[in-house]
Amino acid sequence: MRGPVEEVKHWLEEAEYDLETAEDVLEDGRWNWACFIAQQSAEKAVKSIYIARGEDVERVHSISALLKGDDPVMTAAGYLAYLALARS
């Protein structure tokens, strides 16, 4: 089992890989898949924040569900997720 630091690193590496894949798929003109994979990337990046803070991660596939509340860190993460999706 991975420790917390390794777990965060794992999620961020997965998020980066997914974002790179979304960019590749976008170049092929496969817009729907690019959007889907970019959202997966954003979800994984947001989940890494929860793990880094020692909090439970909801098992959902919804950016809005993951970014709920008034937490400024998660609000910033939401903005970054939006930028990642807009990039696709």
Contacts in CASP RR format, 6 or more apart in sequence:
PFRMAT RR
TARGET T0000
AUTHOR 0000-0000-0000
METHOD contacts of the structure
MODEL  1
MRGPVEEVKHWLEEAEYDLETAEDVLEDGRWNWACFIAQQSAEKAVKSIY
IARGEDVERVHSISALLKGDDPVMTAAGYLAYLALARS
2 10 0 8 1.000
4 51 0 8 1.000
4 52 0 8 1.000
4 54 0 8 1.000
7 51 0 8 1.000
8 48 0 8 1.000
8 51 0 8 1.000
8 52 0 8 1.000
11 44 0 8 1.000
11 45 0 8 1.000
11 47 0 8 1.000
11 48 0 8 1.000
11 51 0 8 1.000
12 44 0 8 1.000
12 45 0 8 1.000
12 48 0 8 1.000
14 44 0 8 1.000
15 41 0 8 1.000
15 42 0 8 1.000
15 44 0 8 1.000
15 45 0 8 1.000
15 48 0 8 1.000
16 41 0 8 1.000
18 37 0 8 1.000
18 38 0 8 1.000
18 40 0 8 1.000
18 41 0 8 1.000
18 44 0 8 1.000
19 37 0 8 1.000
19 38 0 8 1.000
19 41 0 8 1.000
19 84 0 8 1.000
21 37 0 8 1.000
22 33 0 8 1.000
22 34 0 8 1.000
22 35 0 8 1.000
22 37 0 8 1.000
22 38 0 8 1.000
22 41 0 8 1.000
22 88 0 8 1.000
23 34 0 8 1.000
23 87 0 8 1.000
23 88 0 8 1.000
25 33 0 8 1.000
25 34 0 8 1.000
25 37 0 8 1.000
26 34 0 8 1.000
26 88 0 8 1.000
34 88 0 8 1.000
35 85 0 8 1.000
35 88 0 8 1.000
37 88 0 8 1.000
38 84 0 8 1.000
38 85 0 8 1.000
38 87 0 8 1.000
38 88 0 8 1.000
39 61 0 8 1.000
39 63 0 8 1.000
39 85 0 8 1.000
40 61 0 8 1.000
41 84 0 8 1.000
42 63 0 8 1.000
42 78 0 8 1.000
42 80 0 8 1.000
42 81 0 8 1.000
42 84 0 8 1.000
42 85 0 8 1.000
43 61 0 8 1.000
43 62 0 8 1.000
43 63 0 8 1.000
43 66 0 8 1.000
43 81 0 8 1.000
45 77 0 8 1.000
45 80 0 8 1.000
45 81 0 8 1.000
45 84 0 8 1.000
46 63 0 8 1.000
46 66 0 8 1.000
46 67 0 8 1.000
46 74 0 8 1.000
46 77 0 8 1.000
46 78 0 8 1.000
46 81 0 8 1.000
47 57 0 8 1.000
47 66 0 8 1.000
49 73 0 8 1.000
49 74 0 8 1.000
49 77 0 8 1.000
50 56 0 8 1.000
50 57 0 8 1.000
50 66 0 8 1.000
51 57 0 8 1.000
53 73 0 8 1.000
58 65 0 8 1.000
58 66 0 8 1.000
60 66 0 8 1.000
63 78 0 8 1.000
63 81 0 8 1.000
66 74 0 8 1.000
67 74 0 8 1.000
67 75 0 8 1.000
67 77 0 8 1.000
67 78 0 8 1.000
67 81 0 8 1.000
68 74 0 8 1.000
END
